[in-house]
Amino acid sequence: MNPFTSIPKVAWKKAGLLGSLYVAQFLPIAFFLQTLPAFMRQQGMSVEAIGLTSLLGLPWMLKFLWSPLVDHYPLLRLGHYKSWILVMQGLMIVVLVLCGFLNLTTQFWLLLATMLLVVMFASTQDIAVDALAVGLLTPQERGMGNAIQGGGNYLGAILGGGLLLVLLDSLGWQGGLLVMAGCIAVLMLPVWLHQERRAIPESPIPASEQHPTITYVSLFTSFCRRSNMGRWLLLLLVYNMGTSMTNTMFRPLLVDIGLSLSQIGWMYGMAAYSAGLLGALVAGVLIKPLGRVRSLLFFTLLLAGANTLHFLPAWGFTNWSVLYGVSTLFNFVYGMTSVALSTIMMDNTRLKTAGTDYTLQTTILFVGSLIAAGISGFLVTAIGYSGVFIISGAITLVNAIIVAKTDFKHVERAT
């Protein structure tokens, strides 16, 4: 008997819708943050100019500031979050086509500004997509739903961070950007066909605190004041710090040991990210029998080991089996932890302010990652690559201890 025949038709529709949306929004992110630096270096651009591309991550960090607007104001009558998604994807396509007609070397500042717009549109779409997913998925479906999210993100990374890097060699800058715009246009079809039904529950703001107009700040403070939220937000702040240090410093290590850009692209852009996609799907299957909390704890312990294993290449073990083994194992386990973490974040999200609540949590997660990435280079100078990878594993192990000591009764009730 085929196990997939027992999955209801409506579940397949949800999976197709969410998968297409997460691929569409992460494809340009992966291209600008992963493929673009390598392509710029190939074109002879300075490392200072390449370093400025890190500014493209700012909208992702700041998107919580406009998440209440996405929650409260639909753009069109096509559906509340659906209208935001369609408008943002449409704007991404237009600006990507414009990017394709700009010269990377002679119009760099104008190009950087247009690329920043694309990332802002993608980050705004992410607010709406996460909110749509919260309302679309039942608590029992959230594990597999977040597996689709993780798989879609990884597939977007494979396409934007791997395949497009290969296409740039044959199609050039303009051809690569037009192909990406065309892919996003095709991925608009599932959301265009989706009929959104948005439920409006009771207000998340206590009655004693309600005013004719709910203040902007109260949307965030009411979330943070909820029971058991303090330790959870602390966990989010530190959770990806170790992983971010590893991710940031492993590619420079690969360059230092003599790998070419194409070799790194195949290793990370294709093999490792494919392993991450598989890990996300495996986690989606395991979360229901294991439970949210046990899954997060178990996956975090595995991630601590996968982080620490990066010290092997730093100590001179640089044969292909070690390099591919370390990178694929790390991304496989990271894909698993991302699904477990996202599922609990979704459980912590109130339906009426889904975009705001979920985005606030992802922002806190991103801030911790950004801090760790920023100091990782200084740490390598001080204690070497191997020291950084060992610290990374230790930080992740501490995260497992925090998970074990956090009260997740509200999550258990959600299941």
The 8 nearest C-alpha neighbors of each residue, nearest first, counted from 0:
[[1, 2, 4, 3, 5, 6, 7, 8],
 [0, 2, 3, 4, 5, 6, 7, 8],
 [3, 1, 4, 5, 0, 6, 7, 284],
 [2, 4, 5, 6, 1, 0, 7, 11],
 [5, 3, 6, 2, 1, 7, 0, 8],
 [6, 4, 3, 2, 7, 1, 8, 0],
 [5, 7, 4, 3, 8, 10, 11, 2],
 [8, 6, 10, 9, 5, 11, 4, 3],
 [7, 9, 11, 10, 12, 6, 13, 4],
 [8, 10, 12, 7, 11, 13, 6, 14],
 [11, 9, 13, 7, 12, 8, 14, 6],
 [10, 12, 14, 8, 9, 13, 15, 7],
 [11, 13, 9, 15, 10, 14, 16, 8],
 [12, 14, 10, 16, 11, 15, 17, 9],
 [15, 13, 11, 17, 12, 16, 18, 10],
 [14, 16, 12, 18, 13, 17, 19, 11],
 [15, 17, 13, 19, 189, 14, 18, 12],
 [18, 16, 20, 14, 19, 15, 13, 21],
 [19, 17, 151, 15, 21, 20, 16, 147],
 [18, 20, 22, 16, 17, 21, 186, 15],
 [21, 19, 23, 17, 18, 22, 24, 16],
 [20, 22, 151, 24, 18, 23, 152, 19],
 [21, 23, 155, 151, 19, 25, 20, 152],
 [24, 22, 20, 183, 21, 26, 25, 19],
 [23, 25, 121, 21, 22, 26, 20, 27],
 [26, 24, 28, 155, 22, 152, 27, 23],
 [25, 27, 155, 159, 29, 28, 23, 24],
 [28, 26, 30, 29, 25, 31, 159, 24],
 [29, 27, 25, 31, 30, 26, 32, 118],
 [30, 28, 159, 156, 160, 26, 32, 33],
 [29, 31, 159, 34, 27, 160, 28, 33],
 [30, 32, 35, 28, 29, 33, 34, 27],
 [31, 33, 29, 30, 28, 35, 34, 52],
 [34, 32, 29, 30, 160, 35, 31, 36],
 [35, 33, 30, 160, 37, 36, 164, 31],
 [34, 36, 31, 38, 37, 33, 39, 30],
 [37, 35, 39, 38, 49, 34, 33, 40],
 [36, 38, 40, 35, 39, 34, 41, 260],
 [39, 37, 41, 35, 40, 36, 34, 42],
 [40, 38, 42, 36, 41, 37, 44, 35],
 [41, 39, 43, 37, 44, 42, 38, 36],
 [40, 42, 38, 39, 43, 37, 44, 36],
 [43, 41, 39, 40, 44, 38, 104, 103],
 [44, 42, 40, 41, 39, 45, 38, 104],
 [43, 45, 40, 39, 42, 46, 48, 49],
 [46, 44, 47, 48, 49, 43, 40, 39],
 [45, 47, 49, 48, 50, 44, 40, 51],
 [48, 46, 50, 45, 49, 51, 44, 52],
 [49, 47, 51, 45, 50, 46, 44, 52],
 [48, 50, 46, 47, 51, 52, 36, 45],
 [49, 51, 47, 48, 52, 53, 46, 36],
 [52, 50, 48, 53, 49, 54, 47, 55],
 [51, 53, 54, 50, 55, 49, 32, 48],
 [52, 54, 55, 51, 56, 50, 32, 49],
 [55, 53, 52, 56, 57, 51, 115, 50],
 [54, 56, 53, 115, 57, 52, 118, 58],
 [55, 57, 54, 59, 58, 53, 60, 118],
 [56, 58, 60, 59, 55, 54, 61, 53],
 [59, 57, 61, 119, 60, 62, 56, 122],
 [58, 60, 57, 122, 62, 56, 61, 119],
 [59, 61, 57, 58, 362, 62, 365, 366],
 [62, 60, 58, 63, 59, 64, 57, 362],
 [61, 63, 64, 59, 58, 65, 60, 66],
 [62, 64, 66, 358, 61, 359, 65, 355],
 [65, 63, 62, 66, 61, 67, 355, 68],
 [64, 66, 68, 63, 67, 62, 69, 123],
 [65, 67, 63, 355, 69, 68, 64, 354],
 [68, 66, 70, 69, 355, 65, 71, 354],
 [69, 67, 71, 66, 70, 65, 72, 73],
 [68, 70, 66, 67, 71, 72, 127, 354],
 [71, 69, 67, 68, 354, 352, 72, 66],
 [70, 72, 68, 69, 67, 73, 352, 79],
 [71, 73, 68, 69, 70, 74, 79, 67],
 [74, 72, 79, 75, 82, 80, 71, 83],
 [73, 75, 82, 83, 72, 76, 79, 86],
 [76, 74, 82, 77, 73, 78, 79, 83],
 [75, 77, 78, 74, 82, 79, 73, 81],
 [76, 78, 75, 82, 81, 79, 195, 194],
 [79, 77, 81, 76, 82, 195, 80, 75],
 [78, 80, 73, 81, 82, 77, 83, 74],
 [81, 79, 83, 127, 82, 78, 131, 84],
 [82, 80, 78, 84, 83, 79, 85, 77],
 [81, 83, 85, 75, 80, 84, 78, 74],
 [82, 84, 80, 86, 81, 85, 87, 74],
 [85, 83, 81, 124, 87, 82, 86, 88],
 [84, 86, 88, 82, 87, 83, 89, 81],
 [85, 87, 89, 83, 88, 84, 82, 90],
 [88, 86, 90, 120, 84, 89, 85, 124],
 [89, 87, 91, 85, 90, 86, 84, 92],
 [88, 90, 86, 92, 87, 91, 85, 93],
 [89, 91, 87, 93, 92, 88, 86, 94],
 [90, 92, 88, 117, 94, 89, 93, 95],
 [91, 93, 180, 95, 89, 90, 94, 96],
 [94, 92, 90, 96, 91, 95, 97, 89],
 [93, 95, 97, 91, 96, 92, 98, 90],
 [96, 94, 98, 92, 97, 93, 91, 180],
 [95, 97, 99, 93, 94, 98, 177, 92],
 [96, 98, 94, 95, 99, 100, 93, 101],
 [99, 97, 95, 101, 96, 100, 94, 110],
 [98, 100, 173, 96, 176, 97, 101, 95],
 [99, 101, 98, 97, 173, 102, 96, 172],
 [102, 100, 98, 99, 103, 106, 110, 97],
 [103, 101, 106, 105, 104, 100, 107, 110],
 [102, 104, 107, 106, 105, 101, 110, 39],
 [103, 105, 107, 102, 106, 44, 42, 39],
 [104, 106, 102, 107, 103, 101, 108, 109],
 [107, 105, 102, 109, 108, 103, 104, 110],
 [106, 108, 110, 103, 104, 109, 105, 111],
 [109, 107, 111, 110, 106, 112, 105, 113],
 [110, 108, 112, 111, 106, 107, 113, 101],
 [109, 111, 107, 113, 108, 112, 106, 114],
 [110, 112, 108, 114, 109, 113, 107, 115],
 [111, 113, 115, 109, 110, 114, 108, 116],
 [114, 112, 116, 110, 115, 111, 109, 117],
 [115, 113, 117, 111, 116, 112, 110, 118],
 [114, 116, 112, 118, 113, 55, 117, 111],
 [115, 117, 119, 113, 114, 118, 120, 112],
 [116, 118, 114, 120, 91, 119, 115, 121],
 [119, 117, 121, 115, 120, 116, 122, 114],
 [120, 118, 116, 122, 58, 117, 121, 123],
 [119, 121, 123, 117, 87, 118, 122, 124],
 [120, 122, 118, 124, 24, 119, 123, 117],
 [121, 123, 125, 119, 124, 59, 120, 118],
 [124, 122, 120, 126, 125, 121, 119, 62],
 [123, 125, 121, 127, 84, 122, 126, 87],
 [124, 126, 122, 128, 123, 127, 129, 121],
 [127, 125, 354, 123, 124, 129, 128, 358],
 [126, 128, 130, 124, 80, 125, 129, 131],
 [127, 129, 131, 125, 130, 126, 124, 132],
 [130, 128, 132, 131, 126, 127, 125, 133],
 [131, 129, 354, 353, 127, 133, 132, 128],
 [130, 132, 128, 134, 129, 133, 127, 135],
 [131, 133, 135, 129, 130, 134, 136, 128],
 [134, 132, 130, 131, 135, 136, 129, 345],
 [133, 135, 131, 132, 136, 350, 130, 197],
 [134, 136, 132, 133, 131, 137, 13, 196],
 [137, 135, 140, 133, 134, 132, 141, 138],
 [136, 138, 140, 139, 141, 135, 134, 133],
 [139, 137, 141, 140, 414, 413, 136, 346],
 [138, 140, 137, 141, 414, 142, 287, 136],
 [141, 139, 137, 138, 136, 142, 143, 144],
 [142, 140, 144, 138, 143, 139, 342, 136],
 [143, 141, 283, 145, 144, 140, 342, 286],
 [142, 144, 283, 146, 145, 141, 140, 147],
 [145, 143, 141, 147, 146, 142, 140, 148],
 [144, 146, 148, 147, 338, 142, 143, 141],
 [145, 147, 283, 143, 279, 280, 149, 148],
 [146, 148, 150, 144, 145, 149, 18, 151],
 [149, 147, 145, 151, 146, 150, 21, 152],
 [150, 148, 146, 152, 151, 147, 279, 145],
 [149, 151, 276, 147, 153, 152, 148, 279],
 [152, 150, 22, 18, 21, 154, 148, 149],
 [151, 153, 155, 149, 150, 154, 22, 25],
 [154, 152, 156, 150, 155, 276, 151, 272],
 [153, 155, 157, 151, 156, 152, 150, 22],
 [154, 156, 26, 22, 152, 25, 158, 153],
 [155, 157, 153, 160, 29, 159, 154, 158],
 [158, 156, 154, 161, 268, 160, 155, 269],
 [157, 159, 162, 155, 156, 161, 160, 163],
 [160, 158, 30, 26, 29, 156, 163, 157],
 [161, 159, 156, 34, 29, 30, 268, 157],
 [160, 162, 268, 157, 164, 158, 163, 269],
 [161, 163, 158, 165, 164, 159, 166, 157],
 [164, 162, 166, 165, 159, 161, 167, 158],
 [163, 165, 167, 161, 162, 166, 34, 160],
 [164, 166, 162, 163, 167, 168, 161, 169],
 [167, 165, 163, 169, 168, 164, 170, 175],
 [168, 166, 171, 170, 164, 165, 169, 175],
 [167, 169, 166, 165, 171, 170, 164, 172],
 [168, 170, 166, 167, 171, 165, 174, 175],
 [171, 169, 174, 167, 166, 175, 168, 172],
 [170, 172, 167, 174, 173, 168, 169, 175],
 [173, 171, 175, 174, 167, 176, 99, 170],
 [172, 174, 99, 176, 175, 171, 177, 100],
 [173, 175, 170, 177, 171, 176, 172, 178],
 [174, 176, 178, 172, 173, 167, 177, 170],
 [177, 175, 179, 99, 173, 178, 174, 95],
 [176, 178, 180, 174, 179, 175, 96, 181],
 [179, 177, 181, 175, 176, 180, 174, 182],
 [178, 180, 176, 182, 181, 177, 175, 183],
 [181, 179, 92, 177, 183, 182, 178, 95],
 [180, 182, 184, 178, 179, 183, 177, 185],
 [181, 183, 179, 185, 184, 180, 178, 186],
 [184, 182, 186, 180, 23, 185, 181, 179],
 [183, 185, 181, 187, 182, 186, 180, 92],
 [186, 184, 182, 187, 183, 188, 181, 189],
 [185, 187, 183, 184, 188, 19, 23, 182],
 [188, 186, 184, 185, 190, 189, 191, 183],
 [187, 189, 191, 186, 190, 185, 192, 184],
 [190, 188, 192, 191, 16, 187, 193, 186],
 [191, 189, 193, 192, 188, 187, 16, 81],
 [190, 192, 188, 189, 193, 187, 85, 81],
 [191, 193, 189, 190, 188, 194, 187, 16],
 [194, 192, 190, 191, 195, 189, 16, 81],
 [195, 193, 192, 196, 78, 191, 190, 77],
 [196, 194, 78, 193, 197, 81, 79, 80],
 [195, 197, 198, 194, 78, 135, 134, 79],
 [196, 198, 195, 199, 134, 79, 78, 131],
 [197, 199, 200, 196, 134, 351, 350, 195],
 [198, 200, 351, 197, 201, 350, 202, 352],
 [201, 199, 351, 198, 202, 350, 203, 349],
 [200, 202, 203, 199, 351, 204, 350, 205],
 [201, 203, 204, 200, 351, 205, 206, 199],
 [204, 202, 205, 201, 349, 351, 221, 352],
 [203, 205, 202, 209, 221, 206, 208, 218],
 [206, 204, 208, 207, 203, 209, 202, 221],
 [207, 205, 209, 208, 204, 202, 210, 203],
 [206, 208, 205, 209, 204, 210, 203, 202],
 [209, 207, 206, 205, 204, 210, 213, 217],
 [208, 210, 206, 207, 204, 213, 205, 211],
 [211, 209, 212, 213, 208, 214, 206, 207],
 [212, 210, 213, 209, 214, 208, 206, 204],
 [211, 213, 210, 214, 209, 215, 217, 208],
 [214, 212, 210, 209, 211, 215, 217, 218],
 [215, 213, 217, 216, 212, 218, 210, 209],
 [214, 216, 217, 218, 213, 67, 219, 212],
 [217, 215, 218, 214, 219, 220, 221, 213],
 [218, 216, 220, 219, 214, 215, 221, 213],
 [217, 219, 216, 221, 215, 220, 222, 214],
 [218, 220, 222, 217, 221, 216, 223, 356],
 [221, 219, 217, 223, 222, 218, 224, 216],
 [222, 220, 224, 219, 223, 217, 218, 204],
 [221, 223, 219, 220, 224, 225, 218, 356],
 [222, 224, 220, 225, 221, 228, 219, 229],
 [225, 223, 221, 222, 220, 226, 228, 229],
 [224, 226, 223, 222, 228, 227, 221, 229],
 [225, 227, 228, 224, 229, 223, 409, 222],
 [228, 226, 229, 230, 225, 406, 231, 407],
 [227, 229, 231, 226, 225, 230, 223, 232],
 [230, 228, 232, 231, 227, 233, 223, 224],
 [229, 231, 233, 232, 228, 234, 227, 405],
 [232, 230, 234, 228, 233, 229, 235, 227],
 [231, 233, 235, 229, 234, 230, 228, 236],
 [234, 232, 230, 236, 231, 235, 229, 237],
 [233, 235, 231, 232, 237, 236, 238, 230],
 [236, 234, 364, 232, 238, 233, 237, 363],
 [235, 237, 367, 364, 233, 363, 234, 238],
 [238, 236, 240, 234, 235, 367, 239, 233],
 [237, 239, 235, 234, 240, 236, 398, 395],
 [240, 238, 242, 368, 241, 243, 237, 367],
 [241, 239, 368, 371, 243, 237, 242, 367],
 [242, 240, 391, 244, 243, 394, 239, 395],
 [241, 243, 239, 245, 240, 244, 246, 391],
 [244, 242, 246, 240, 368, 245, 241, 372],
 [245, 243, 372, 241, 247, 375, 242, 246],
 [244, 246, 242, 243, 248, 247, 249, 388],
 [247, 245, 243, 244, 249, 248, 242, 250],
 [248, 246, 244, 245, 249, 243, 372, 250],
 [247, 249, 245, 251, 250, 246, 244, 252],
 [248, 250, 252, 251, 246, 245, 247, 253],
 [249, 251, 253, 252, 248, 254, 247, 246],
 [252, 250, 254, 253, 248, 249, 255, 247],
 [251, 253, 255, 249, 250, 254, 256, 248],
 [252, 254, 250, 256, 251, 255, 258, 249],
 [255, 253, 251, 258, 257, 252, 256, 250],
 [256, 254, 252, 257, 253, 251, 258, 250],
 [255, 257, 253, 254, 258, 252, 317, 312],
 [258, 256, 254, 255, 259, 253, 252, 260],
 [259, 257, 254, 253, 262, 256, 263, 260],
 [258, 260, 262, 261, 263, 257, 254, 253],
 [259, 261, 263, 262, 264, 258, 37, 254],
 [260, 262, 264, 263, 259, 265, 258, 165],
 [263, 261, 259, 265, 264, 260, 258, 266],
 [264, 262, 266, 260, 261, 265, 267, 259],
 [265, 263, 268, 261, 262, 267, 266, 161],
 [264, 266, 269, 262, 268, 263, 267, 261],
 [265, 267, 263, 270, 264, 269, 271, 268],
 [268, 266, 271, 264, 269, 265, 270, 263],
 [267, 269, 161, 264, 160, 157, 265, 272],
 [268, 270, 265, 267, 157, 272, 161, 273],
 [271, 269, 266, 273, 272, 267, 265, 274],
 [272, 270, 327, 267, 274, 273, 326, 330],
 [273, 271, 275, 274, 269, 270, 153, 268],
 [272, 274, 276, 270, 275, 271, 269, 277],
 [273, 275, 331, 277, 271, 272, 276, 327],
 [276, 274, 331, 330, 334, 272, 278, 273],
 [275, 277, 150, 273, 279, 153, 274, 278],
 [276, 278, 274, 280, 275, 279, 281, 273],
 [279, 277, 331, 334, 275, 281, 335, 276],
 [278, 280, 334, 335, 146, 282, 276, 277],
 [279, 281, 146, 283, 277, 282, 278, 276],
 [282, 280, 278, 284, 283, 279, 277, 285],
 [283, 281, 335, 285, 279, 284, 280, 286],
 [282, 284, 143, 146, 142, 280, 281, 285],
 [283, 285, 281, 282, 286, 143, 287, 280],
 [286, 284, 282, 287, 283, 288, 289, 281],
 [287, 285, 289, 290, 283, 288, 291, 284],
 [286, 288, 290, 289, 285, 284, 142, 291],
 [289, 287, 290, 286, 285, 284, 291, 294],
 [290, 288, 286, 287, 294, 285, 293, 291],
 [291, 289, 286, 287, 293, 288, 292, 294],
 [292, 290, 294, 293, 286, 295, 339, 289],
 [291, 293, 295, 294, 290, 296, 407, 402],
 [294, 292, 296, 295, 290, 291, 297, 289],
 [293, 295, 297, 291, 292, 296, 289, 286],
 [296, 294, 292, 298, 339, 293, 297, 299],
 [295, 297, 293, 299, 294, 298, 399, 402],
 [298, 296, 294, 300, 299, 295, 293, 301],
 [297, 299, 301, 295, 336, 300, 296, 294],
 [300, 298, 302, 296, 301, 297, 399, 295],
 [299, 301, 303, 297, 302, 298, 399, 396],
 [300, 302, 298, 304, 299, 303, 305, 297],
 [303, 301, 305, 299, 304, 300, 332, 306],
 [304, 302, 392, 395, 300, 306, 396, 301],
 [303, 305, 307, 301, 302, 306, 308, 392],
 [306, 304, 302, 329, 308, 307, 303, 301],
 [307, 305, 392, 303, 304, 308, 309, 302],
 [306, 308, 392, 389, 304, 388, 309, 305],
 [309, 307, 305, 310, 306, 311, 304, 325],
 [310, 308, 311, 307, 388, 306, 312, 325],
 [309, 311, 385, 313, 308, 312, 388, 307],
 [312, 310, 314, 309, 313, 316, 308, 315],
 [313, 311, 316, 317, 315, 314, 310, 309],
 [314, 312, 310, 385, 311, 315, 384, 309],
 [315, 313, 311, 312, 316, 310, 385, 317],
 [314, 316, 312, 313, 317, 311, 256, 318],
 [317, 315, 312, 311, 314, 318, 321, 313],
 [318, 316, 312, 315, 322, 321, 319, 256],
 [319, 317, 321, 320, 316, 322, 312, 323],
 [318, 320, 322, 321, 323, 317, 324, 316],
 [319, 321, 323, 322, 318, 324, 317, 325],
 [322, 320, 324, 319, 318, 323, 325, 317],
 [323, 321, 319, 325, 324, 320, 317, 326],
 [322, 324, 326, 320, 325, 321, 327, 319],
 [323, 325, 321, 327, 322, 326, 320, 328],
 [324, 326, 328, 322, 323, 327, 321, 329],
 [327, 325, 329, 323, 328, 324, 271, 322],
 [326, 328, 271, 330, 329, 324, 274, 325],
 [329, 327, 331, 325, 330, 326, 324, 332],
 [328, 330, 305, 326, 332, 327, 331, 333],
 [329, 331, 275, 333, 327, 332, 328, 271],
 [332, 330, 275, 278, 274, 328, 334, 329],
 [333, 331, 335, 334, 329, 330, 302, 278],
 [332, 334, 330, 336, 335, 331, 329, 337],
 [333, 335, 279, 275, 278, 337, 331, 332],
 [336, 334, 279, 282, 332, 278, 333, 338],
 [335, 337, 333, 339, 298, 338, 334, 340],
 [338, 336, 340, 334, 335, 339, 341, 333],
 [337, 339, 341, 145, 335, 336, 146, 340],
 [340, 338, 336, 342, 295, 341, 337, 291],
 [339, 341, 337, 343, 342, 338, 336, 344],
 [342, 340, 344, 338, 343, 339, 337, 345],
 [341, 343, 345, 339, 344, 340, 142, 141],
 [344, 342, 346, 345, 340, 341, 347, 339],
 [345, 343, 341, 347, 346, 342, 340, 348],
 [344, 346, 342, 348, 343, 347, 341, 133],
 [347, 345, 343, 344, 348, 410, 342, 413],
 [348, 346, 344, 345, 343, 349, 410, 356],
 [347, 349, 345, 356, 346, 353, 357, 350],
 [350, 348, 353, 352, 351, 347, 356, 203],
 [349, 351, 353, 352, 134, 348, 133, 200],
 [350, 352, 353, 349, 199, 200, 202, 203],
 [353, 351, 355, 350, 354, 349, 70, 356],
 [352, 354, 130, 350, 356, 349, 355, 348],
 [353, 355, 130, 126, 357, 352, 70, 356],
 [354, 356, 66, 358, 352, 67, 353, 357],
 [357, 355, 359, 353, 348, 358, 354, 352],
 [356, 358, 360, 359, 354, 355, 348, 353],
 [357, 359, 361, 355, 360, 63, 356, 354],
 [360, 358, 362, 356, 357, 63, 361, 355],
 [359, 361, 357, 363, 358, 362, 364, 356],
 [360, 362, 364, 358, 363, 359, 365, 357],
 [363, 361, 365, 359, 364, 360, 60, 358],
 [362, 364, 366, 360, 236, 365, 361, 235],
 [363, 365, 235, 361, 236, 362, 367, 366],
 [366, 364, 362, 368, 363, 367, 369, 361],
 [367, 365, 369, 363, 368, 364, 362, 370],
 [368, 366, 236, 370, 365, 369, 364, 237],
 [367, 369, 240, 365, 371, 243, 366, 239],
 [368, 370, 366, 372, 367, 371, 373, 365],
 [371, 369, 373, 367, 372, 368, 366, 374],
 [370, 372, 240, 368, 373, 374, 369, 244],
 [373, 371, 369, 244, 375, 370, 243, 374],
 [372, 374, 370, 371, 375, 369, 376, 377],
 [373, 375, 377, 371, 376, 372, 378, 370],
 [376, 374, 378, 372, 244, 377, 373, 371],
 [375, 377, 379, 378, 374, 380, 373, 248],
 [378, 376, 380, 374, 379, 375, 381, 373],
 [377, 379, 381, 375, 380, 376, 382, 374],
 [378, 380, 383, 376, 384, 382, 381, 377],
 [381, 379, 377, 378, 383, 382, 376, 384],
 [380, 382, 378, 379, 383, 377, 376, 386],
 [383, 381, 379, 386, 378, 380, 387, 384],
 [384, 382, 379, 386, 385, 380, 381, 387],
 [383, 385, 379, 387, 386, 313, 388, 382],
 [384, 386, 310, 388, 313, 387, 383, 389],
 [385, 387, 389, 382, 383, 384, 388, 390],
 [388, 386, 390, 384, 385, 389, 391, 379],
 [389, 387, 391, 385, 307, 390, 386, 310],
 [388, 390, 307, 392, 386, 391, 387, 385],
 [391, 389, 393, 387, 392, 388, 394, 386],
 [390, 392, 241, 388, 394, 389, 393, 387],
 [391, 393, 303, 307, 306, 395, 389, 390],
 [392, 394, 390, 396, 395, 391, 389, 397],
 [395, 393, 397, 391, 396, 241, 392, 390],
 [394, 396, 398, 303, 392, 397, 393, 241],
 [395, 397, 393, 399, 398, 303, 394, 392],
 [398, 396, 400, 394, 399, 395, 393, 401],
 [397, 399, 395, 401, 396, 400, 238, 402],
 [398, 400, 402, 396, 397, 401, 299, 296],
 [399, 401, 403, 397, 398, 402, 404, 396],
 [402, 400, 398, 404, 403, 399, 405, 397],
 [403, 401, 399, 405, 400, 404, 296, 398],
 [402, 404, 400, 401, 405, 399, 296, 292],
 [405, 403, 401, 402, 400, 406, 399, 230],
 [406, 404, 402, 403, 401, 407, 230, 231],
 [405, 407, 408, 227, 404, 409, 403, 402],
 [408, 406, 410, 409, 405, 411, 292, 227],
 [409, 407, 411, 410, 406, 412, 413, 227],
 [408, 410, 412, 407, 411, 413, 347, 406],
 [411, 409, 413, 407, 408, 412, 346, 414],
 [412, 410, 408, 413, 414, 409, 407, 291],
 [411, 413, 409, 410, 414, 408, 407, 346],
 [414, 412, 410, 411, 138, 409, 346, 139],
 [413, 411, 412, 138, 139, 410, 290, 291]]
